[in-house]
């Protein structure tokens, strides 16, 4: 079972992982109140569907006025958004996540999945965040970093540092990344996930690391929990 982005981010916040502030709307009439709650002069309207590639398909809009926000919401809500993952039929857009904008310095990629070949949980990371990871792996495989987790020891600090250094993080960012990765591993186990993907994981201009997007898939066999 897949979660919507806003639901996945709510799970992250429950574990103390900060995310951009956002408000979910299901009608254009709710946009002004959402913008007022978030403040600022620009917002991002993100279609909530169970598919990647929303940005390229027009499902993520940066807007700089209430009029543009309402127009973007009007165009997306009630439409069917088709991406490379759900073509040709697409999926209906019934909700939007309106989020604050952030001063982004870098975009990274981080995911946790079950590697059935290795029979272990694996971390995958790349400095090429914001891109389709399959395309990165095909064209620039050297940019893909991997760490497999021993189920006896769990995710270790040195593995987090390996990934952090490979991503080009420095100073306090390394410790922050290790803490984030260990918390994400805990989320993965406790929520019976089969996939946890953060693309992009951003570094802000002030050096803060946080998930700008998040995808979670739960193991259907564990839904009874």
C-alpha positions as CSV (number, residue, x, y, z in Angstrom):
1,X,0.0,0.0,0.0
2,X,1.3,3.4,-0.9
3,X,1.0,6.6,1.1
4,X,0.4,10.1,-0.2
5,X,3.3,12.5,0.3
6,X,1.5,14.4,3.0
7,X,0.8,11.2,4.9
8,X,4.4,10.0,4.6
9,X,5.7,13.4,5.9
10,X,3.3,13.1,8.8
11,X,4.9,9.8,9.7
12,X,8.4,11.4,9.5
13,X,7.3,14.3,11.8
14,X,6.0,11.7,14.3
15,X,9.6,10.5,14.5
16,X,11.0,13.9,15.0
17,X,12.2,14.5,11.4
18,X,11.4,18.0,10.3
19,X,9.7,18.6,6.9
20,X,8.6,21.8,5.1
21,X,5.4,23.2,6.5
22,X,2.4,22.4,4.4
23,X,-1.4,22.4,4.3
24,X,-3.6,19.9,2.4
25,X,-6.5,21.3,0.3
26,X,-9.2,19.7,-1.7
27,X,-10.7,22.8,-3.2
28,X,-9.6,26.1,-4.7
29,X,-11.5,28.0,-2.0
30,X,-9.1,26.6,0.6
31,X,-6.0,28.0,-1.1
32,X,-6.0,31.5,0.4
33,X,-6.4,30.2,3.9
34,X,-3.5,27.7,3.3
35,X,-1.3,30.5,2.0
36,X,-2.2,32.7,5.0
37,X,-1.3,29.9,7.4
38,X,2.0,29.3,5.8
39,X,2.9,32.9,5.2
40,X,5.5,34.1,2.7
41,X,5.1,35.3,-0.8
42,X,5.6,32.0,-2.7
43,X,4.3,28.5,-2.4
44,X,4.5,25.1,-4.0
45,X,1.3,23.3,-5.0
46,X,1.9,19.5,-5.3
47,X,-0.6,17.0,-6.7
48,X,-1.1,14.1,-4.3
49,X,-1.1,10.9,-6.3
50,X,0.6,7.6,-5.9
51,X,3.2,8.0,-8.7
52,X,6.6,9.5,-9.2
53,X,7.6,12.0,-11.9
54,X,4.9,14.5,-10.8
55,X,7.2,17.5,-11.5
56,X,7.9,16.6,-15.1
57,X,4.2,15.9,-15.6
58,X,3.2,19.3,-14.4
59,X,1.9,18.1,-11.0
60,X,4.2,20.4,-9.0
61,X,3.8,24.2,-9.4
62,X,5.8,27.0,-7.9
63,X,3.5,30.0,-7.6
64,X,4.2,33.6,-6.4
65,X,0.7,35.0,-5.9
66,X,-2.7,34.0,-4.5
67,X,-4.1,34.3,-8.0
68,X,-1.5,31.9,-9.5
69,X,-2.1,29.5,-6.6
70,X,-5.8,29.4,-7.2
71,X,-5.2,29.0,-10.9
72,X,-2.8,26.1,-10.3
73,X,-5.2,24.4,-7.9
74,X,-8.1,24.9,-10.4
75,X,-6.0,23.2,-13.1
76,X,-4.9,20.3,-11.0
77,X,-7.8,19.4,-8.8
78,X,-10.2,17.1,-10.6
79,X,-7.7,16.4,-13.4
80,X,-5.9,13.1,-14.2
81,X,-2.2,13.4,-13.9
82,X,-0.2,11.1,-16.1
83,X,3.5,10.4,-15.3
84,X,6.0,7.9,-16.5
85,X,5.0,5.6,-13.6
86,X,1.2,5.6,-14.2
87,X,0.9,6.0,-18.0
88,X,-1.3,5.8,-20.0
89,X,-4.3,6.2,-17.8
90,X,-2.9,8.5,-15.1
91,X,-4.5,9.0,-11.7
92,X,-7.1,11.5,-10.4
93,X,-5.9,14.5,-8.4
94,X,-8.3,15.0,-5.4
95,X,-5.9,16.8,-3.1
96,X,-3.0,19.2,-3.2
97,X,-0.3,19.7,-0.7
98,X,0.5,23.5,-0.4
99,X,4.0,23.9,1.0
100,X,6.3,26.8,2.0
101,X,9.3,27.4,-0.2
102,X,12.8,26.9,1.0
103,X,16.2,28.4,0.0
104,X,17.7,25.2,-1.5
105,X,21.5,24.9,-2.0
106,X,21.7,21.2,-3.0
107,X,19.4,18.3,-3.9
108,X,20.3,14.7,-2.9
109,X,18.7,11.3,-3.2
110,X,18.1,8.8,-0.4
111,X,16.1,5.7,-0.2
112,X,15.7,2.5,1.9
113,X,14.4,-0.7,0.3
114,X,14.4,-4.5,0.7
115,X,17.2,-6.0,-1.5
116,X,15.9,-9.5,-2.1
117,X,19.0,-10.5,-3.8
118,X,21.2,-9.6,-0.8
119,X,18.4,-10.6,1.6
120,X,19.0,-7.4,3.5
121,X,17.6,-3.9,3.8
122,X,19.7,-1.5,1.7
123,X,20.3,2.2,1.6
124,X,20.7,3.9,-1.8
125,X,22.0,7.5,-2.0
126,X,23.1,9.8,-4.7
127,X,24.3,13.4,-5.0
128,X,22.1,13.6,-8.1
129,X,18.9,14.3,-6.2
130,X,15.7,15.5,-8.0
131,X,16.4,13.1,-10.9
132,X,14.9,9.7,-11.7
133,X,17.3,7.4,-9.9
134,X,16.9,4.7,-12.6
135,X,18.2,7.2,-15.2
136,X,21.1,8.1,-12.9
137,X,22.0,4.5,-12.4
138,X,21.9,3.9,-16.1
139,X,23.9,6.9,-17.3
140,X,26.2,7.6,-14.2
141,X,26.4,4.5,-12.1
142,X,29.3,5.9,-10.2
143,X,27.0,8.4,-8.5
144,X,25.0,5.6,-6.8
145,X,26.1,4.9,-3.3
146,X,24.9,1.7,-1.4
147,X,25.0,0.3,2.1
148,X,23.5,-3.0,3.1
149,X,22.3,-3.4,6.7
150,X,23.3,-6.4,8.8
151,X,20.0,-7.4,10.6
152,X,21.9,-8.3,13.7
153,X,23.7,-5.0,14.2
154,X,21.2,-2.7,12.5
155,X,22.3,0.5,10.6
156,X,25.7,1.6,11.9
157,X,27.1,5.0,12.3
158,X,30.1,4.3,10.0
159,X,27.6,3.4,7.3
160,X,25.9,6.7,7.7
161,X,29.3,8.5,7.5
162,X,30.2,6.5,4.4
163,X,27.1,7.8,2.7
164,X,27.4,11.3,4.0
165,X,31.0,11.6,2.8
166,X,30.0,10.2,-0.6
167,X,27.3,12.8,-0.9
168,X,29.8,15.6,-0.2
169,X,28.4,16.6,3.2
170,X,30.8,18.3,5.6
171,X,31.1,19.3,9.2
172,X,27.9,19.2,11.3
173,X,26.0,18.0,8.2
174,X,27.7,14.6,8.5
175,X,26.3,14.0,12.1
176,X,22.9,15.3,11.1
177,X,22.8,12.9,8.2
178,X,23.8,10.0,10.3
179,X,21.1,10.8,12.8
180,X,18.5,11.2,10.0
181,X,19.5,7.9,8.4
182,X,19.3,6.0,11.6
183,X,15.8,7.4,12.3
184,X,14.7,6.6,8.8
185,X,15.8,3.0,9.4
186,X,13.8,2.9,12.5
187,X,10.7,4.2,10.6
188,X,11.3,1.5,7.9
189,X,11.3,-1.3,10.5
190,X,8.6,-0.1,12.8
191,X,6.1,0.8,10.0
192,X,6.8,-2.4,8.0
193,X,7.8,-0.5,4.9
194,X,8.9,-2.0,1.6
195,X,10.2,1.4,0.3
196,X,11.1,4.7,1.8
197,X,12.3,7.2,-0.8
198,X,13.3,10.8,-0.3
199,X,13.8,12.6,-3.6
200,X,15.0,15.2,-3.1
201,X,16.6,15.3,0.3
202,X,17.7,19.0,0.3
203,X,20.4,20.9,1.9
204,X,19.2,24.5,2.5
205,X,21.4,27.6,2.2
206,X,21.8,27.6,6.0
207,X,23.1,23.9,5.9
208,X,19.9,22.2,7.2
209,X,19.1,18.8,5.8
210,X,15.5,17.8,5.4
211,X,13.1,15.8,3.1
212,X,11.5,17.9,0.4
213,X,9.5,15.0,-0.9
214,X,8.8,11.5,0.6
215,X,7.4,8.3,-0.8
216,X,6.4,5.4,1.5
217,X,5.2,1.9,0.5
218,X,3.9,-0.4,3.2
219,X,4.3,-4.2,3.0
220,X,0.7,-5.4,2.2
221,X,1.4,-8.5,4.4
222,X,1.7,-6.3,7.4
223,X,-1.4,-4.2,7.0
224,X,-3.2,-6.1,9.7
225,X,-1.0,-4.3,12.2
